[in-house]
Amino acid sequence: MSDAWSWAYDPDAEHVVGGLPEEVVAEVERMAQQLADLGRDALDVGRGPRPGSLRLLEFFGGFGLLAFLPLERSEVIVITSVTWAG
């Protein structure tokens, strides 16, 4: 059995990444899977007020910002927002 968590968009993919270029969506989903693969260690990734709260990660050299919530009890990474300035 894997220790990896799952990941999901909240509320859905259309709301979070709808309209973004395919390569940006692919990068977001790659990063989401890497966070899920980290499992509990994802609580300490990114910037935020404290581990386990809403976290921020830059991507594409700072042109993108990914907001996610690691939910330890549910073992899921929730992608809540993606900002793209490219």
C-alpha positions, 0 to 999 in steps of 0.5 A: 500500500502506498503512503501517497495522498491523493489530490483534487481541485476545489471546487473543480478544475474549471474554476481553478485552472479553466482557461489557463494554457495546457502547459500551465495546467500540466505543471499544476497537476505535476506539482499536485501529484508531487505534493500528494506523493510527499504525503504528510511532509507536504504540510511543511511545503510552501509559504503560509502562516503555519504548516497545515494551513493554506500554503503558497508555491511559486512555479514557472520562475515566479510567474505562477502561484499555486495555493493549496491546502494539505488536509492531513485527516483526509490525506488529500492535497486540495488545489484551491487557486492558481494565478498565472502571469505569463 
